[in-house]
Amino acid sequence: MMSAEGFFDSAPLELACPVCAATVQITLGEGRRGATVLCERGHAVTADAPGLDRELRRLEQRIDSTGHFGRLGQESAAR
């Protein structure tokens, strides 16, 4: 299977500001590049780029083994 790298880059991603918990919106691609955005109160918010890449690799592995995404976010609850 081809890599999903870049395929999901335009997908929306919501993050909570670690200081005030305000929600900021970025794209998955921005998060993977480690872009920093400011929340509405001016605090810097940066996504966990290595964590996002790990999750994309996990999704690629799931697609390779099952042919579909499965129930995203439900894997941990089922264990």
N, C-alpha and C positions, 0 to 999 in steps of 0.2 A: 504494500500500500504506500502511496505517496505521503510524505509528511504533511501534517496540518499546519506547520509553521507558516505564518502569514495568512492562512485561510480565515482565521477568526479575528484578525487584527482590528476590524471595524466593529466588532461586537461591543455593546455597551457594558460598562462595569461600574457599579456603585461602590464607593468606599466611605467609611465613616471616619471623620476627622478624629485623630487620637487625642486631641485636646478638648474639643467641645462637642464631639459626636455629630456634628453637622454632616449631611450627606453631600458628597461630591461625585460628579459623573465624569468618567474618562472612558476611552476605548481600551479594549484589551491590549491592542498594539502599543498604546501609550504606556500602559502599566508594565508591559514586558520590557519596554525600553527604559523603565525607571523614571519616567517623567514625573515631575513634581508640580502639583496644582495647588491653588489656594482655596480654602473653604470660604464661605460667605463672611466669615469673621477674620479672614486674613491669615489663618494658620496653614502651614505647609503640610500637604498630604502626599505621600509617595507609596505606591503599591509595592508589594513584595515580589519583585521581578523574578527571582529564582523560584519562588513558590508558584507563581503563575506558569512558568515553564514546566515545573514538575507536574502540575495538574494537566497541562496540555499533553505531555508525554503519557500520562496515565490514561487520558482519553484515547490517544492513538493506540495504545496497547489494547484497550477494551474494544475498540472498533476492529482491530486486527483479529482478535480472538472471537468476537461475537457477531460482528457485522453491523452493530448498532451501538449507540451511546449508553443504552440502559437507562435506569432511573437516576439521573444526576443528583448528587447530594444525598442519596439514600443508601449508598454502599456501606458507610460506617454504621448506620443505624441497624442494618440487617445482621451485623456480626455479633 
